[in-house]
Every structure is written in C-alpha cells, then in structure tokens.
Amino acid sequence: MKITFLLACVTIEGPNSVVIRAPRFCQPNRQGDKSLPQTAQRFTFTQVFDPDASQRTVFEGSVRGLVQDALQGGNCLVFTYGVTNAGKTFTFLGPDHNSGLLPRSLSVIFNSIKGHQYSRSDLKPQRCRDFSRLTPEQQAAEISTKKNLLRLLKEVGHEFCYHDSD
Ligand SMILES: Nc1ncnc2c1ncn2[C@@H]1O[C@H](COP(=O)(O)OP(=O)(O)OP(=O)(O)O)[C@@H](O)[C@H]1O
C-alpha cells in the first residue's frame, strides 16, 4: 500500500528528471487556491536511476568515474541523503550477495594497486600525507592489533549471520 502510494507521487520522466506530485488528499479543491502548496514539482539531476536499476548499474553510472578520478589524484566525495528507509544503507553497503557502492569502490581501488602494495609493515601512515617509520617492537604491536581487529570482525560477522538465519 505504502509503495503504491509513493509511486503515485513520484514519476521518473527520463534519465535526468523526476516529478513529485502532492498526494491526492493534499491537492487544492478549487483551482487557484493560492494558500495551498504547488501540487507538482520537477527536479533535475545529473542522473536518475530506474527503481529496478541493479547495484552494478548504479555504481557504473555514478561512482566508478569518481573512483577512477581519485586514483589519478583527484578529490571526490560520495554521500547518501534521504528519509529513513529510502535505501541509503542498501545502496551504499548492500547485502553480501549484492554489494553496494562502497565495496565496489574498494574492489576497484584494491584491484588497481595490485602488485604496487608495500608488503612490509615498518611504515605507518600519519594524517593524510605523512608516515612514520616503526621500530621492530612497534611493528609487532601493530601486527598484533591488526590480527585482533580482524578476528573481532570475523566473530561479529559470524554472529550477524547466526542471528540473520534465526
Ligand atoms: N534497491 C533496493 N532493492 C531491494 N531492497 C531495498 C532497496 N533499497 C532499499 N531496500 C530495502 O529497504 C529497507 C530500507 O533500506 P535502508 O536500510 O537501506 O534505508 P536507509 O535509507 O538506510 O534507512 P535509515 O536512514 O533508517 O538507516 C531495507 O530492508 C532494504 O533492504
């Protein structure tokens, strides 16, 4: 019911524009009633995706280019904005079997630096552009922290899977 109601209010006009109409019960009864808000409004965007667009289509059509720019040294920002339940988390993270913008971006980034990664752990990034050289003791501490963090993430992941299938 809720979806039918929403679809009746939102019309995708093409790849760049959307028309939002006020629900029927909000529309003025008499034409020219200036005290009531406008009943339809058109919004123009760089790209509007169909409700059935796949995660891949949304990524390819929106964020892939930005990630490639960032890999060339550019700056970019991606954020989601919308009312609760609009689908921000789904679009950004996505479920494991249908990953969203963030995992797809990370995949492009890590695939592009394959073979160029520094395999030793004696350097630690500091802020955005600096790094410090670690002593063997500091390296051991870093490695141990990383292992513990990864173990914790795996355990939390298993717990989520367990509760999901409950
Ligand atoms: N494109 C989609 N296809 C299938 N299901 C979707 C899609 N977008 C959202 N959903 C589902 O709709 C529900 C709400 O989505 P989501 O949690 O992403 O909203 P949200 O905008 O992040 O909400 P909140 O602001 O409250 O965190 C979830 O159950 C999600 O799985």
The ligand as a Gaussian input file, in Angstrom:
#p B3LYP/6-31G(d) Opt

LIG

0 1
 N       17.075000      -1.133000      -4.200000
 C       16.587000      -1.926000      -3.236000
 N       16.235000      -3.184000      -3.516000
 C       15.744000      -4.003000      -2.558000
 N       15.562000      -3.637000      -1.268000
 C       15.891000      -2.391000      -0.944000
 C       16.429000      -1.466000      -1.897000
 N       16.656000      -0.286000      -1.271000
 C       16.287000      -0.476000      -0.005000
 N       15.826000      -1.731000       0.200000
 C       15.316000      -2.286000       1.471000
 O       14.550000      -1.259000       2.111000
 C       14.807000      -1.242000       3.513000
 C       15.310000       0.140000       3.935000
 O       16.549000       0.400000       3.287000
 P       17.789000       1.027000       4.047000
 O       18.003000       0.389000       5.374000
 O       18.925000       0.980000       3.090000
 O       17.274000       2.510000       4.253000
 P       18.063000       3.759000       4.883000
 O       17.786000       4.899000       3.977000
 O       19.495000       3.420000       5.118000
 O       17.296000       3.946000       6.243000
 P       17.790000       4.689000       7.605000
 O       18.008000       6.139000       7.256000
 O       16.634000       4.498000       8.516000
 O       19.040000       3.989000       8.073000
 C       15.822000      -2.350000       3.791000
 O       15.118000      -3.500000       4.212000
 C       16.472000      -2.593000       2.432000
 O       16.946000      -3.918000       2.315000

